[in-house]
Each structure stands twice: as C-alpha cells, then as structure tokens.
Amino acid sequence: MKLMKVTSPERVIEIIIEQFSPLEAVEVELMEAGGKCLAEDIYSPEDLPGFNRSTVDGYAVSAQETFGASESIPALLECSGEIPMGQAAPSLDPGYCYQVHTGGMLPAGSDAVVMIEDTDITGDTVQIYRQVAPGQNVIHQGEDMAKGQLALSRGQTLRSPELGLLASMGVSHIKAYRQPVIGILSSGDELAPYHTSELEAGKVRDSNAPALTFMGQQYGAKAIYGGILPDTYEEFQNESQKMLDKVDFMVLSGGSSVGTRDFTSRTLQELGEPGLLVEGISIQPGKPTLLANCGGKPVMGLPGHPVSALNIFFIFGKAILQVLSGLEVNREVATIKAELNRNVPSKPGRTDYVRVKLDKDEEGITVAAPVFGRSGMLRTLAEADGFTVIPPEKEGLATGETIEVQLWD
C-alpha cells in the first residue's frame, strides 16, 4: 500500500499563494461593487469636502470678533441672515455673522462657528457668550480627502465605508477582480442526491453539496453544483473536465472508497499541468486531501466525510478564493478565549482542529467543551460553536487550560 506523503498546513497555504493568481479585473458599477476587491488604486478627483463646512448648528463668524466673550460680557454681531443648506454662501462682512446649519457651507471671511447653544438673538443682533478659536466647529475644504490623494488601494475589500467614500468623490465605476466561480462535484457509490426522500439500503444523502455551496458563497464565489459523479473512471474524468471548463475553482467532494479516491487522484493529474501538488495534509480531520493546479485552475479533492470536508474548505478553500479574488490570504477569524473543561489528547506531528461548544459557568467564565465524534457525524459540527487548534508540537490540551476558540463564520 502506498504511504501518503503529507504536507504541513502552513506549506499548503504557501503553495496556494505561489501557484494561483487573482482573476482578471472587470469594470463594476458602484451599486454592485460591495464585497469585491479593488484591482486599482483610486485617487480622489476632488477635495472632500469641496468647501468649508460647519459641524454644528450655529453662527459663522470671524473668530477674532468673539475673543473675550463671556456670559457677563457677550460679543455682539449683526446677523446677515441664514445660509440655506445646499446653497452657496455669500461673503461675510466685519461685525456680522451668518446662521448656518450642520454640514452647511461657510461664507468667505468666516473661520469658525459658534454653537447656537452659546448665543441669544434679539432682532438681528446675536449675543455670543463663548469665544471660539479659528477652525473651531469647522471641517475645512480637503480636510477629509485632498484632490490627488490616494483614497483606496488595490487589494482593499469594498465595504459600506469604502462605497460611501467612493460615492462622495463622484466615483461611479471601479475596476475589481472578477468574482470567482466555484464548481462542486460529489463522488461516491454510497451517495444519493441530497433531496432524496426514500433512501435505498446502504445509501446516504449528499450532505456536502449544500454545505460546500453555501461556504463558497460565503467567501465571495458564485457556486455551481454539478451533482454526483458516475462510478466509472471515463465518465468521472469527462464530467470533471466539463465542470472545470466552466469554473475558476473546482472541488471534488470524494467518497469513502479507495477506488473513488484513486479516480480523484488520476483525474487531478490528467486535467492539466502541472497536476497534483498536495497528496495529504498533516491535519486532523481532513488528512486525505488532494490539491492540484490543472492548467492554472485550482482543484481540490476533499475527503467525503462531512466534518473533514467542511474543515478543509474552511481553511484552504477559503484561502484559494481569497487569492482568486485579489485578496491577501488571511487565516484570521473571529476568536474568543475560553477555559477548557476536559483533557483533549493529540498526536505530535499533526495539526488538530478540535470542535468545541461554548457556554458560561456560574461565575460567568466562558467554558469550552470539546465535541467529540467521528468525521462522518454532522451533528458534532452543528453542535459546535467553533474549534481550537492544537499545533503539531503540542501533545494535547489540559483541563482548565485557557484556549483560543476560532468561531465559525
């Protein structure tokens, strides 16, 4: 029997970064750009804001005319009127002020705004009870973003704040890396379609299909599910080739039989150069994972057991989609510290991902309970809130140890 030559998880990530590149850049309308990755640097085409604006409701003044103002000796200025929102402001004459609103344009000749709470008005005379300094309660032209300044860098993900910034600069179209398309195929003689109502003896439903499809969508891909592959090698290879031609990243969710694994290994080697890159990862669960570069496209052969398949995709499938999307590979996920409530054994030399369920004890301390079970037991995954990682140099975890729990996305 051929022994599996495993690769460390860290090296697999390095291989992914070395072997694959971002997809081509496409032009995207701003309203459709959320979640995409910028493929270009964007410089501000104008000053933001384009004029001096008030940050409060009050009176635009020349600050020096308020110096020394107090409740006992207020400064007195004549009000020239109100500057309506969205309209250009006239110039300010000495001894006068203008009423302005939050976000409104300041008149030339003013350099500060007195808050309305610090004033009284009698007729056209405004009594100012507190002095202001030049620039107080004002956001100056170009203070947020100067014309020509780098606003956003290539590789940034466009979230709500970035979309708002682009809109404020008048940028309506951007270049972003194209959304990856992931193709998912299942294999295994024991599989029946996930929507099967009455199972034949010896069959199990294809639970990986909807789970992997959703995970691909979570990480920014458009997912295509191609069904269950036939159990002859020629058809297996032909159907895989058809799917690979339509997608940017293909996942073969393998069966549990040795024959099916051989089909996957041969197919990955024959679909395109350079072929197989990884034939096993020193990780638990998910050791019998395959990774290939088939003509520039990543292809993964996942173990058939659901826990193993989802664990591997969570770590490495996500990394592949990040590379294709133009993002830096980021293995960081939301974490929480917790106290382990029982011992967890581990074999030295491999990285163990242990599923845990979180709870609070009577003192309010977050406690992590390991969720044990074989890699074919989906219940253990549904019960878990996340997992903790035992590095290869460590021989397990001890009761009472403080651990870091990585939360499911």
NORGIJO-V304313 format. One record per residue. N is the residue number from 1. RES is the residue in one letter. BURIAL is # if it has 16 or more other C-alpha atoms within 10 Angstrom, else .. Layout:
N,RES,BURIAL ; N,RES,BURIAL
This chain:
1,M,. ; 2,K,. ; 3,L,. ; 4,M,. ; 5,K,. ; 6,V,# ; 7,T,# ; 8,S,# ; 9,P,# ; 10,E,. ; 11,R,. ; 12,V,# ; 13,I,# ; 14,E,. ; 15,I,. ; 16,I,# ; 17,I,# ; 18,E,. ; 19,Q,# ; 20,F,# ; 21,S,# ; 22,P,# ; 23,L,# ; 24,E,. ; 25,A,# ; 26,V,. ; 27,E,. ; 28,V,# ; 29,E,. ; 30,L,# ; 31,M,. ; 32,E,. ; 33,A,# ; 34,G,. ; 35,G,# ; 36,K,# ; 37,C,# ; 38,L,# ; 39,A,# ; 40,E,# ; 41,D,. ; 42,I,# ; 43,Y,# ; 44,S,# ; 45,P,# ; 46,E,# ; 47,D,# ; 48,L,# ; 49,P,# ; 50,G,# ; 51,F,# ; 52,N,# ; 53,R,# ; 54,S,# ; 55,T,# ; 56,V,# ; 57,D,# ; 58,G,# ; 59,Y,# ; 60,A,# ; 61,V,# ; 62,S,# ; 63,A,# ; 64,Q,. ; 65,E,# ; 66,T,# ; 67,F,. ; 68,G,. ; 69,A,# ; 70,S,. ; 71,E,. ; 72,S,. ; 73,I,. ; 74,P,# ; 75,A,# ; 76,L,# ; 77,L,# ; 78,E,# ; 79,C,# ; 80,S,# ; 81,G,. ; 82,E,. ; 83,I,# ; 84,P,. ; 85,M,. ; 86,G,. ; 87,Q,. ; 88,A,. ; 89,A,# ; 90,P,. ; 91,S,. ; 92,L,# ; 93,D,# ; 94,P,. ; 95,G,. ; 96,Y,# ; 97,C,# ; 98,Y,# ; 99,Q,# ; 100,V,# ; 101,H,# ; 102,T,. ; 103,G,# ; 104,G,# ; 105,M,# ; 106,L,# ; 107,P,# ; 108,A,. ; 109,G,# ; 110,S,# ; 111,D,# ; 112,A,# ; 113,V,# ; 114,V,# ; 115,M,# ; 116,I,# ; 117,E,. ; 118,D,# ; 119,T,# ; 120,D,. ; 121,I,. ; 122,T,. ; 123,G,. ; 124,D,. ; 125,T,. ; 126,V,# ; 127,Q,# ; 128,I,# ; 129,Y,# ; 130,R,# ; 131,Q,# ; 132,V,# ; 133,A,. ; 134,P,. ; 135,G,# ; 136,Q,# ; 137,N,# ; 138,V,# ; 139,I,# ; 140,H,# ; 141,Q,. ; 142,G,# ; 143,E,. ; 144,D,. ; 145,M,# ; 146,A,# ; 147,K,# ; 148,G,. ; 149,Q,. ; 150,L,. ; 151,A,# ; 152,L,# ; 153,S,. ; 154,R,# ; 155,G,# ; 156,Q,# ; 157,T,# ; 158,L,# ; 159,R,. ; 160,S,. ; 161,P,. ; 162,E,# ; 163,L,# ; 164,G,. ; 165,L,# ; 166,L,# ; 167,A,. ; 168,S,. ; 169,M,# ; 170,G,. ; 171,V,# ; 172,S,. ; 173,H,. ; 174,I,# ; 175,K,# ; 176,A,# ; 177,Y,# ; 178,R,# ; 179,Q,# ; 180,P,# ; 181,V,# ; 182,I,# ; 183,G,# ; 184,I,# ; 185,L,# ; 186,S,# ; 187,S,# ; 188,G,# ; 189,D,# ; 190,E,. ; 191,L,# ; 192,A,# ; 193,P,# ; 194,Y,. ; 195,H,. ; 196,T,. ; 197,S,. ; 198,E,. ; 199,L,. ; 200,E,. ; 201,A,. ; 202,G,. ; 203,K,. ; 204,V,# ; 205,R,# ; 206,D,# ; 207,S,# ; 208,N,# ; 209,A,# ; 210,P,. ; 211,A,. ; 212,L,# ; 213,T,# ; 214,F,. ; 215,M,# ; 216,G,# ; 217,Q,. ; 218,Q,. ; 219,Y,# ; 220,G,# ; 221,A,# ; 222,K,# ; 223,A,# ; 224,I,# ; 225,Y,# ; 226,G,. ; 227,G,# ; 228,I,# ; 229,L,# ; 230,P,# ; 231,D,. ; 232,T,. ; 233,Y,# ; 234,E,. ; 235,E,. ; 236,F,# ; 237,Q,# ; 238,N,. ; 239,E,# ; 240,S,# ; 241,Q,# ; 242,K,. ; 243,M,# ; 244,L,# ; 245,D,. ; 246,K,. ; 247,V,# ; 248,D,# ; 249,F,# ; 250,M,# ; 251,V,# ; 252,L,# ; 253,S,# ; 254,G,# ; 255,G,# ; 256,S,. ; 257,S,. ; 258,V,. ; 259,G,. ; 260,T,# ; 261,R,# ; 262,D,. ; 263,F,# ; 264,T,# ; 265,S,# ; 266,R,. ; 267,T,# ; 268,L,# ; 269,Q,# ; 270,E,# ; 271,L,# ; 272,G,# ; 273,E,. ; 274,P,. ; 275,G,# ; 276,L,# ; 277,L,# ; 278,V,# ; 279,E,# ; 280,G,# ; 281,I,# ; 282,S,# ; 283,I,# ; 284,Q,# ; 285,P,# ; 286,G,# ; 287,K,# ; 288,P,# ; 289,T,# ; 290,L,# ; 291,L,# ; 292,A,# ; 293,N,# ; 294,C,# ; 295,G,. ; 296,G,# ; 297,K,# ; 298,P,# ; 299,V,# ; 300,M,# ; 301,G,# ; 302,L,# ; 303,P,# ; 304,G,# ; 305,H,# ; 306,P,# ; 307,V,# ; 308,S,# ; 309,A,# ; 310,L,# ; 311,N,# ; 312,I,# ; 313,F,# ; 314,F,# ; 315,I,. ; 316,F,# ; 317,G,# ; 318,K,# ; 319,A,# ; 320,I,# ; 321,L,# ; 322,Q,# ; 323,V,# ; 324,L,# ; 325,S,# ; 326,G,# ; 327,L,# ; 328,E,. ; 329,V,# ; 330,N,. ; 331,R,. ; 332,E,. ; 333,V,. ; 334,A,. ; 335,T,. ; 336,I,. ; 337,K,. ; 338,A,# ; 339,E,# ; 340,L,# ; 341,N,. ; 342,R,. ; 343,N,. ; 344,V,# ; 345,P,. ; 346,S,# ; 347,K,. ; 348,P,. ; 349,G,. ; 350,R,# ; 351,T,# ; 352,D,# ; 353,Y,# ; 354,V,# ; 355,R,# ; 356,V,# ; 357,K,# ; 358,L,# ; 359,D,. ; 360,K,. ; 361,D,. ; 362,E,. ; 363,E,. ; 364,G,. ; 365,I,. ; 366,T,# ; 367,V,# ; 368,A,# ; 369,A,# ; 370,P,# ; 371,V,# ; 372,F,. ; 373,G,. ; 374,R,. ; 375,S,# ; 376,G,. ; 377,M,. ; 378,L,# ; 379,R,. ; 380,T,# ; 381,L,# ; 382,A,. ; 383,E,. ; 384,A,# ; 385,D,# ; 386,G,# ; 387,F,# ; 388,T,# ; 389,V,# ; 390,I,# ; 391,P,# ; 392,P,# ; 393,E,. ; 394,K,. ; 395,E,. ; 396,G,# ; 397,L,# ; 398,A,. ; 399,T,. ; 400,G,. ; 401,E,. ; 402,T,# ; 403,I,# ; 404,E,# ; 405,V,# ; 406,Q,# ; 407,L,# ; 408,W,. ; 409,D,.
